Amino acid sequence: MEMDKKAVTGRIFDIQRFSIHDGPGIRTIIFLKGCRLRCKWCCNPESQQQEIQTMKVQGKDKIIGRDVTVEEMMEEIKKDYGYYRRSGGGVTLSGGEALLQPDFAVELLKACQDYGINTAIETAGFTSFDIIQRYLPYIDTFLMDIKHMDSKKHEQFTSQPNELILENARKIAEAGTNLIIRVPVVPTFNHTKEEIMEIARFAKSLPGVKELHLLPYHRLGQDKYEGLGRKYELAEVVPPDNDYMQQLLEAASQSGLQCQIGG
């Protein structure tokens, strides 16, 4: 039975080692393929379709996506075990949306915890709570995006309304999970002080939530859209400067949460 669990497969598109973001300490980030949102600013558009794709990278075709087993991933993860122990780091599942591959992701998280490796997940939380419950016992830190409190505007920029996301955030918090709320700050979408303060007030209302991270919009993934034959819809949007992010940080901090820029 144990070998069967190790043989469970998932579809990933990247692995990033020695990361100091997306959770405490030095981490290995595993990017799973597939997402139900279509955020206009997404810096990993190659993550959105779960199917394996071809993307042009510097004029050459690159295959995006591969199938791996839990056992294969653990062999990769364990290479940096010493770094995790010394830094308090571990493994973070990202995407795409790691909640869309529960059979693989849950077994991988279990395997990490069997080795005493800290676990985290970066998620939009857009799935049924029944699925999220499968993950909860095996995650040390939930990093969850709350992008906007207005459902219509949320749908306009992400393709989906926000009611399920907000409901899941509250249920995750009520389950006693270490939940950190993150806000991608995107001009024309949610960059006003009023919008950020509204999100911060919601985050403050969640039981046990202490931290809110503001993540400034950037254009680092813009070339990928061209490589996929897609249009980047926010090409004219200018990233917020440091001074403005500090103003938003001060506004969010009025909620009483521990707020920071970056995560």
LOVEX-495422 format. One record per residue (C-alpha): residue number from 1; x, y, z. Coordinates in nm, 3 decimals, decimal comma, m for minus. Each point is the difference from the previous one (the first is absolute). Layout:
BEGIN
NUM | X | Y | Z
...
END
This chain:
BEGIN
1 | 0,000 | 0,000 | 0,000
2 | 0,280 | 0,240 | 0,086
3 | 0,164 | m0,057 | m0,338
4 | m0,336 | 0,068 | m0,166
5 | m0,016 | 0,337 | 0,173
6 | 0,353 | 0,084 | m0,107
7 | m0,096 | m0,084 | m0,358
8 | m0,287 | 0,252 | m0,010
9 | 0,069 | 0,240 | m0,287
10 | m0,050 | 0,373 | m0,041
11 | 0,069 | 0,248 | m0,275
12 | 0,250 | 0,279 | 0,071
13 | 0,167 | 0,262 | m0,218
14 | 0,288 | 0,125 | 0,213
15 | 0,204 | m0,048 | 0,317
16 | 0,179 | 0,287 | 0,168
17 | 0,262 | m0,082 | 0,261
18 | 0,157 | 0,229 | 0,261
19 | m0,295 | 0,239 | 0,004
20 | m0,035 | 0,239 | 0,294
21 | m0,358 | 0,093 | m0,086
22 | m0,336 | m0,177 | 0,032
23 | 0,050 | m0,121 | 0,354
24 | 0,264 | 0,006 | 0,275
25 | 0,368 | m0,080 | m0,053
26 | 0,162 | m0,147 | m0,309
27 | m0,259 | m0,182 | m0,207
28 | m0,057 | m0,217 | m0,302
29 | m0,298 | 0,128 | m0,201
30 | m0,184 | m0,257 | m0,211
31 | m0,223 | 0,152 | m0,268
32 | m0,301 | m0,213 | m0,089
33 | m0,177 | 0,038 | m0,333
34 | m0,362 | 0,106 | m0,035
35 | m0,208 | 0,290 | 0,134
36 | m0,368 | 0,098 | m0,019
37 | 0,074 | 0,372 | 0,019
38 | 0,122 | 0,210 | m0,290
39 | 0,151 | 0,299 | 0,177
40 | 0,091 | 0,267 | m0,253
41 | 0,335 | 0,060 | 0,171
42 | 0,098 | m0,365 | 0,046
43 | 0,379 | m0,034 | m0,021
44 | m0,025 | m0,375 | m0,069
45 | m0,250 | m0,024 | m0,289
46 | 0,157 | m0,335 | m0,092
47 | m0,144 | m0,130 | 0,328
48 | m0,363 | 0,062 | m0,084
49 | m0,079 | m0,297 | m0,226
50 | 0,058 | m0,339 | 0,158
51 | 0,091 | m0,145 | m0,339
52 | 0,365 | m0,022 | m0,103
53 | 0,079 | 0,291 | m0,234
54 | 0,269 | 0,135 | m0,229
55 | 0,120 | 0,356 | 0,063
56 | 0,249 | 0,205 | m0,199
57 | 0,292 | 0,101 | 0,222
58 | 0,269 | 0,213 | m0,166
59 | m0,119 | m0,121 | m0,338
60 | 0,010 | m0,371 | 0,086
61 | m0,281 | m0,239 | 0,087
62 | m0,010 | m0,105 | 0,365
63 | m0,225 | m0,274 | 0,138
64 | m0,190 | 0,129 | 0,303
65 | m0,120 | m0,265 | 0,241
66 | 0,111 | m0,346 | 0,102
67 | m0,142 | m0,281 | 0,209
68 | 0,184 | m0,102 | 0,315
69 | m0,063 | m0,238 | 0,288
70 | 0,004 | 0,082 | 0,370
71 | 0,309 | m0,218 | 0,033
72 | 0,184 | 0,190 | m0,275
73 | m0,085 | 0,333 | 0,159
74 | 0,113 | m0,111 | 0,343
75 | 0,340 | m0,098 | m0,140
76 | 0,033 | 0,355 | m0,134
77 | m0,130 | 0,160 | 0,319
78 | 0,229 | m0,196 | 0,231
79 | 0,311 | 0,135 | m0,175
80 | m0,045 | 0,323 | 0,198
81 | m0,104 | m0,152 | 0,331
82 | 0,296 | 0,157 | 0,180
83 | m0,099 | 0,347 | m0,118
84 | m0,356 | m0,050 | 0,122
85 | 0,118 | m0,105 | 0,345
86 | 0,247 | 0,285 | 0,043
87 | m0,238 | 0,271 | m0,125
88 | m0,338 | m0,127 | 0,115
89 | m0,095 | m0,035 | m0,366
90 | m0,173 | m0,271 | m0,196
91 | m0,224 | m0,059 | m0,300
92 | m0,266 | 0,223 | m0,150
93 | m0,253 | m0,117 | m0,257
94 | m0,090 | 0,272 | m0,247
95 | m0,135 | 0,021 | m0,352
96 | m0,221 | 0,036 | m0,178
97 | m0,220 | m0,123 | 0,283
98 | 0,125 | m0,284 | 0,218
99 | m0,352 | m0,067 | 0,128
100 | m0,097 | m0,142 | m0,341
101 | 0,220 | m0,311 | 0,035
102 | m0,099 | m0,125 | 0,346
103 | 0,097 | m0,365 | m0,037
104 | 0,358 | 0,089 | m0,089
105 | 0,036 | 0,313 | 0,212
106 | m0,134 | m0,150 | 0,323
107 | 0,224 | m0,306 | m0,027
108 | 0,300 | 0,223 | m0,070
109 | m0,079 | 0,217 | 0,303
110 | m0,040 | m0,311 | 0,216
111 | 0,336 | m0,130 | m0,118
112 | 0,165 | 0,334 | 0,082
113 | m0,141 | m0,004 | 0,351
114 | 0,117 | m0,360 | 0,047
115 | 0,353 | 0,137 | m0,048
116 | m0,063 | 0,294 | 0,232
117 | m0,001 | 0,249 | m0,288
118 | m0,202 | 0,318 | 0,045
119 | m0,285 | 0,033 | m0,252
120 | m0,183 | 0,294 | m0,153
121 | m0,239 | 0,061 | m0,285
122 | m0,056 | 0,309 | m0,211
123 | m0,363 | 0,005 | m0,113
124 | m0,291 | 0,204 | m0,127
125 | m0,235 | m0,229 | 0,191
126 | m0,242 | m0,041 | m0,289
127 | m0,128 | m0,355 | 0,049
128 | m0,242 | m0,186 | 0,225
129 | 0,083 | 0,001 | 0,369
130 | m0,032 | m0,380 | 0,001
131 | 0,319 | m0,008 | m0,206
132 | 0,175 | 0,258 | 0,216
133 | m0,077 | m0,210 | 0,309
134 | 0,212 | m0,281 | m0,143
135 | 0,301 | 0,232 | 0,005
136 | m0,045 | 0,164 | 0,339
137 | 0,166 | m0,265 | 0,222
138 | 0,319 | 0,009 | m0,207
139 | 0,059 | 0,374 | m0,049
140 | 0,195 | 0,214 | 0,246
141 | m0,072 | 0,330 | m0,177
142 | m0,279 | 0,105 | m0,237
143 | 0,095 | 0,295 | m0,223
144 | m0,332 | 0,109 | m0,147
145 | m0,072 | 0,279 | m0,246
146 | m0,290 | 0,236 | 0,063
147 | m0,002 | 0,213 | m0,311
148 | m0,311 | 0,215 | 0,038
149 | m0,310 | 0,029 | 0,215
150 | m0,228 | 0,099 | m0,289
151 | m0,113 | m0,318 | m0,176
152 | m0,079 | 0,164 | m0,334
153 | 0,338 | 0,168 | m0,024
154 | 0,166 | m0,324 | 0,113
155 | m0,172 | m0,186 | m0,282
156 | 0,088 | 0,270 | m0,252
157 | 0,374 | m0,041 | 0,068
158 | 0,022 | m0,372 | 0,093
159 | m0,293 | m0,162 | m0,191
160 | m0,163 | m0,120 | 0,326
161 | m0,208 | 0,158 | 0,280
162 | 0,143 | 0,014 | 0,352
163 | m0,275 | m0,136 | 0,229
164 | 0,141 | m0,353 | 0,018
165 | 0,351 | 0,135 | 0,063
166 | m0,111 | 0,220 | 0,290
167 | m0,207 | m0,282 | 0,148
168 | 0,294 | m0,239 | m0,020
169 | 0,235 | 0,254 | 0,159
170 | m0,228 | 0,019 | 0,302
171 | m0,035 | m0,379 | 0,025
172 | 0,377 | m0,049 | m0,027
173 | 0,054 | 0,255 | 0,276
174 | m0,270 | m0,158 | 0,219
175 | 0,176 | m0,335 | m0,040
176 | 0,295 | 0,144 | 0,194
177 | 0,240 | m0,004 | m0,293
178 | 0,288 | 0,249 | m0,012
179 | m0,150 | 0,222 | m0,270
180 | 0,182 | 0,296 | m0,156
181 | m0,198 | 0,223 | m0,235
182 | 0,179 | 0,134 | m0,307
183 | m0,116 | 0,273 | m0,237
184 | 0,144 | 0,039 | m0,350
185 | m0,014 | 0,378 | m0,040
186 | m0,099 | 0,069 | m0,362
187 | m0,060 | 0,355 | m0,129
188 | m0,345 | 0,045 | m0,160
189 | m0,123 | m0,301 | 0,201
190 | 0,055 | 0,038 | 0,376
191 | 0,268 | 0,263 | 0,056
192 | m0,194 | 0,268 | 0,186
193 | 0,039 | 0,049 | 0,375
194 | m0,372 | m0,064 | 0,043
195 | 0,015 | m0,336 | m0,179
196 | 0,307 | m0,112 | 0,193
197 | m0,149 | 0,109 | 0,332
198 | m0,319 | m0,193 | m0,077
199 | 0,200 | m0,317 | m0,060
200 | 0,202 | 0,063 | 0,317
201 | m0,317 | 0,039 | 0,205
202 | m0,130 | m0,330 | m0,134
203 | 0,332 | m0,171 | 0,079
204 | m0,010 | 0,142 | 0,353
205 | m0,347 | m0,151 | 0,047
206 | 0,132 | m0,351 | m0,064
207 | 0,072 | m0,185 | 0,326
208 | 0,371 | m0,042 | 0,066
209 | 0,120 | 0,193 | m0,304
210 | 0,286 | 0,232 | 0,096
211 | 0,185 | 0,077 | m0,324
212 | m0,080 | 0,167 | m0,331
213 | 0,253 | 0,023 | m0,284
214 | m0,026 | 0,251 | m0,284
215 | 0,154 | m0,132 | m0,321
216 | 0,075 | 0,276 | m0,255
217 | m0,106 | m0,062 | m0,359
218 | 0,285 | m0,065 | m0,244
219 | 0,035 | m0,090 | m0,368
220 | 0,250 | m0,284 | 0,032
221 | m0,230 | m0,248 | m0,173
222 | m0,100 | 0,220 | m0,295
223 | 0,227 | m0,171 | m0,254
224 | m0,160 | m0,335 | 0,079
225 | m0,329 | 0,115 | m0,149
226 | 0,168 | 0,063 | m0,333
227 | 0,165 | m0,342 | 0,026
228 | m0,343 | m0,156 | 0,045
229 | m0,155 | 0,204 | m0,283
230 | m0,212 | 0,199 | 0,244
231 | m0,057 | 0,370 | 0,055
232 | 0,118 | 0,157 | 0,326
233 | m0,295 | 0,220 | 0,097
234 | 0,177 | 0,218 | 0,256
235 | 0,286 | 0,115 | m0,224
236 | m0,077 | 0,366 | 0,072
237 | m0,020 | m0,042 | 0,378
238 | 0,293 | 0,153 | 0,189
239 | 0,121 | m0,185 | 0,314
240 | m0,048 | 0,195 | 0,325
241 | 0,313 | 0,175 | 0,126
242 | 0,151 | m0,047 | 0,345
243 | m0,143 | 0,323 | 0,140
244 | m0,352 | m0,094 | m0,097
245 | 0,041 | m0,353 | 0,139
246 | 0,107 | 0,155 | 0,331
247 | m0,321 | 0,204 | 0,002
248 | m0,203 | m0,315 | m0,057
249 | 0,197 | m0,175 | 0,273
250 | m0,087 | 0,277 | 0,246
251 | m0,366 | m0,023 | m0,101
252 | m0,010 | m0,379 | 0,044
253 | 0,178 | 0,021 | 0,335
254 | m0,289 | 0,202 | 0,142
255 | m0,182 | m0,334 | 0,023
256 | 0,233 | m0,108 | 0,280
257 | 0,148 | m0,283 | m0,205
258 | 0,373 | m0,053 | m0,045
259 | 0,036 | 0,129 | m0,355
260 | 0,297 | m0,011 | m0,235
261 | 0,091 | 0,053 | m0,363
262 | 0,097 | m0,327 | m0,169
263 | m0,039 | m0,348 | 0,133
END
